[in-house]
Every structure is written in structure tokens, then in C-alpha cells.
């Protein structure tokens, strides 16, 4: 079995290379992804390997990039678009939600748009405005889009391969804070389907639910809680639309207590939807209200204040204490 230790960014790079090797219709588009290899070096050396006709350095025009990808997909290609930073996606918002998400329905399934839009997202890198945002709720709310977020190198590799093979458009959210986190990647087979939730840590007292970079924070909180006598089960929601709820329900019915954590603001968020659905489906087994830990309902702050804004293990543990003492 071929297993290697790789950083998450390198796993993504390998996934792109393998997908392009396997399918000549796969091409990459984005700002500075060619000669530079991307600002996070996820596309490093791919232009020299596959040429400038398949790794396209585009103008700084997100709406044009996504619009061009839609046309290429209609012509039979499988474009993989890189949005350089999360906050840069908004100029392309109309193309994504009005065209990319709607075209399959508009044509009654006659035309599919197999476009992957890679977006480095989230905080923890001390960047300036428009470079640290959590945009998942915008796209998870939009019918016709698939939205996923890997939390480790193995999932990064396989979920990107699976996303590229999908007939539907996929918003692929990459936790930029974890680009250099290392882990084992099994190149023989994926650990799970593209949208499947997974148990990242078994436990019996409280269910902790998160995705992307927040999964590592929850695992850290669970480790601390264990030293204090509380057993936390950590669920990694890998598919944000559609959501694989059954593993979540199974865990909640076992523990009776839930804490949901996200970097995004809490108002009208993915965490809100998870909390509502879990309450509807698991109401009679809940021993306490579903609690949420999130970023605050403000624009993302300057870099020096991000530590106060972003949920950390201490804020998660405060919620664990609240639910245990309810």
C-alpha cells in the first residue's frame, strides 16, 4: 500500500497532478498559479510539467475567471479554478450563484458544469483585510452547488480528486491555516466518500462538531477535556452541502450533548443549520441545548485581534462545561 507523509498543500498539489495525468480535459486557472505556483504554492511546478495551455495564469478578474471556466466546462473541459484568497471570491459571486449553480437545472440536466473552485479560507495566518474570511454559508445556501472542506492531508488529496470527477460544480474550501500540517496520505483508496462526515475521535459524553481547520481545534479541546474527566467525540463534517447527518445523529443520540464550532460568524450560519436539524431529529435524546461557538458577528478584524475573534480550545471547553452542567 502506498502511504506517504505529506503537508496538506503538497497533498493538494499531488491531487491536481494526478487528476491532470489521468484526464486530459482537466485544466487549472487562476491568478499567479503558473510560474509562481500560487501564493501558497499549491500549484508549484505544474505549469512546467503540463504546459501553459493547461495551467493558465489569468488576469486579476475573478468574474472573468469563473465565467471562462463555465464556458470551458460547457465545451467539455473540467476546469479547476483557484481563487487566490477567500475574500477575493465576491466579484465572481454572480457567476457562481446565478450561472454555475443553476445551469444543470436550467437545462433539465442536459448540460452539466464540472467546475471545481478552490478557495483558501479561514483565519490564523495574520493576514490583512479580504484575506481571512469564512465564506461557506453563502455557497452552502445556494442550491446546485456542492461545498466541501477537508481537515487533513489524506482528505485533501482524495476529496480534491473526487471533486474534480464530480459532474456538479464544487466549492472546495481549503483551510489555509493547515496548509503545512503534515499527515499520512494513503494513495491506494479514499477513506470516505466526498460528502461523508467522519468520527475524528471517539467519545461518550459530548459531541463536538466542526469542519476544516476547526477540526484540529476540537481535537485539541477533546484532549484537554479528557484530562478533566470529560470524554468528547469529535465529528468532522467534511461535506457542507450536502451534509451527511447520520454519523452526527448517531453520536448525538449516544452523548446527548452537542457543541458546534466554526470560524464564521454565528448569525444565519452553517452552525445554525446544524443546530436546528440536530434539535429537530434528536430532540428527545438531548440532555442540554445545542451550543454554538463561532466567530463574532462583525467583519473579520485586523490581524492583531484575530486571536480574540477566532474560536480556540478554551472557548470550546467553556461550552463543554456549560453543556455538562446544564
N, C-alpha and C positions, 0 to 999 in steps of 0.2 A: 504494500500500500504506500502510495506516495504522499508523505506528510512532511511539510516544511514549516519552519518558524518564520513568519513574515510580519512586518509592520502593516497596519491596515491600509495605508496608502500604497504600499507595494503589492498588496493583495488585489487592490482595485486595478492597478497597472497591469498585473498578470491577467486579470479577468478580461480587460479590454483587449490585450494582445491575443489571448486565446480565442476570444469571440471573433476578432478580425481574421485570424488564421482559419477559423472554421467556416466563416461565411463572408464571401467577398462583397456582399451587399451592406455590411456593417461599415459605417464611416463615422469619424469623430469631427465635431465642430465646436469652436469656442474661442474665446479671447486668450491669446498667448499660450495655447495648448501645444503648438507645434515646436518651433525652435527652442522656446523657453521650457517646454514640458509642463506648463501650468504653474500657477503661483504656489501650489502645494506639491508640484512635481508628480502628480498622479499620471500624467501622460508622458512622462520622461522617456525619451528615445523612441517613441512610437512613430514620429514623423520620419526619422531616419530609417526605420525598419519598413514602414508601409507606404511611404511617399506622401507628398503634399496633396495628392488627389484624394487621399482617404483620411488624412489628418489635416483639417483645414483651419488655419489661423484666420479668424473672422474680424471684421471691423467691430468697434465698440458700440454695438447696436443690438441689444437683446431681442427686441421685437423682430428685427430682421433675421436674426439667427434662428429663432423658433419658427418664424414664418417660412424661411427657406427649408428648414427641416420638415415641416409639414408637406411642402411641395415635393421634396425628395422622397418622403415616405409614400406619397401617392404614386410616385414613379417607380416604386419597387425597392427602394433602399431602406436600411434600418439605421437611421441617424441616432447617434448618441451625443447629446448636446451638453456642454459644460457651461453652467452659469458660474462666473468666477467667484462671487460671494452671494450669500443668501439675500442681502438687501438690494442686489442688482437685478433680481428677477421681476420686479414690479413693472418696468417698461414692457415686459413681454406678457404681462398678465392677461391682456385682452386676447392675444393669440392663443394662450394656453386654455383659458376657460371658455372662450367663445368659439374657437375653431378646433383646436386639438382635442378637447374633451367631447365635442359634440358631433364630430364628423361621422363616426360609425353609426350613431343613432339617426343622424340626418339622412344617411344613405340607406337606412334599414339594413345595415350590416354588409352592404355591397363593397364598401371601402373601409379598410382598417388602417390605422396610423400607428405602426410600431416604432414610436419615438420614445427614447429614454432621455429625461432631463436630469442631469446630475447637479445637485445643489449642495455645496458645503454649507452646513447650517449650525447654529448654536453659538454659545459663548466660550469663555475660558481661555481666550488667546490674547486678551488685552488689545483688541483692535479698535479702530475709530468708527464713527457713525456709518451705518449702512453695511458694515462688515460683520455684525454679530446679531442675528435675528433668528427667531424660530417661526417658520412660515407654514408649518404642517397643517394647521387648521384651515387655512384658505383653500388648500388643494384637497384635503380630505372631505371638505364640504361639497366639492364640485363633482357631480355625477359624471361618469365617463372617464375619470382619472383613477389610476392606481397609485397608491402612495406607500412607500416602504422606507424603513430606516434600519440599517444593520448596526450592531453594537460591538462586533468583534471582527478580527481579520477573516475568520472562516466564513462567517455570514456575509462579509463584504464581498468576498470572491464569488460565492455561489449565488447570492441574491442579485448581483450585477449580471452574471451570466444568465440567470433566469429572467431578469427584467428585459434584457436585450432580445431574448427569444419570445417574449410576450407579444401577442397581436395587438394589445391595447397600449396606449400611452402610459408611461410610468414616471412618476416623480420620485427620484432616487435621492433621498436625503442622507448626506454623508456627515457624521459628527466630526467636525474639523478638529475639535479638541483631542480626538482619539486617533488622528492620522498616524501618529508614530507609536501607538500602542502595539506591542508585539503579541502574537499568539500563533498557535498551530493552525495550519490550513491543510485539510485533507482534500487533495486534488482528485480523489477517486470518485467521490459521490457527495452530494449535498446532505447536510444534517437534517434539513426540513424543507418543505415547500416554501414558495416565495412569501406567502402571506401567513404562515403558521406562527402562532405565539409559542414560546418555549419557556419551560421552567429553568431558570438560570441557577437557582439554588433552592433546595427543598427545605421546608419548614412547616410548623404546625400551629403557630399562634396568630400570626398576622401575615396577610398577603400584601406585598409591595409590588406595585405595577409601574413600569416606565418603559422607555424606548431610547434608542440611540445612546448618546453619552450618559444619559441619566441612569442607564442600567448599571454602569460602574459605580455610580454614587449609591444606588440602592444596595449593591453587593457590599460596599464598604459599611453602610449603615447596618446591614444584617449581621455582618461580622462583629461589629461593636455591640449590637443588641444581644448577641449570643453570650458575650461575656457578662451581661447583666441579667441573664436568665430568660430572655425572650427569643423564641425561635421564629424567624421570619422567612417566609417563602417569597422568592423574587421571580416575577414574571416579566419576560421581555416581550413586549408587543411589537413584533417585527413588521407586521403588515398593519398600516394605519388606515388603509382603505383598500379592500375590505378588511375588517378586523376579525380575527379568529377568536371568538369569545369562549368557546367551550373549555379550553385549558384555564381560562380566568374563572369561569363559573365553578369548575371542579375545585380549584384552590380555595375560592371564597366559601364554598359550602363546607370545606374542611376547617378553615380557620375562623370564619365568622367575622373577621375584621379586615379592613382594607385601607391602605394608603396609596394614593395615586400621585406620582411626582412627575413634573415636567418643567422644562426651562421656559416655555412660553407663558405669557400672561394667562391668568386663570379664567377671565371672563369669556364666555361663549367659546370654549376651547375643546380640544380633543379630550382632555381630562374631564371636562363637564359631561361629555357624551358617555365616556366610560362609566362615570359615577352614576349617571341616570340609568343606563342599561343594566348595570350590576344591581342597582336598587330594585328595578322592575323584576328582574329574573331571579334574584336571590334574597328577596326581602325577608322571608320567614326564617332564613338561616343566619342573617346578620345579627351580631351581638352588639353592634355600635354603628353609628352613622358612617358612611363612606367619607373619608377625609381626603382633601387635596392639598398638595404642596406645589407651589408654582412660582414663576417669576411674577413680579408685581404688575399691575395694570397701568404701566407707564411705558413710554418709549425706552428702548434699551439705553442704559446710562453710559457716561464716559467710562473708559477702561478702568480708571482707578476705583470706580464704585461697583464694578461688576460682581465683586465678591459679596457685596451686600444684597445684590439683586438676585443672583442665581441660587437656586436651592442647593444646599450641601447636606452632608450626612447629619449634621446637628439639627437642621430643620426637619429632616425626615424622622430622626429619633424623637423629636418633640411630638410629632404627630403619632408616632408609635406609642409613646407614653400616654397621650390623650386617649387613644382608642382602647388601650389596655385598661385604663382606669375609668372608662365610661360606665 
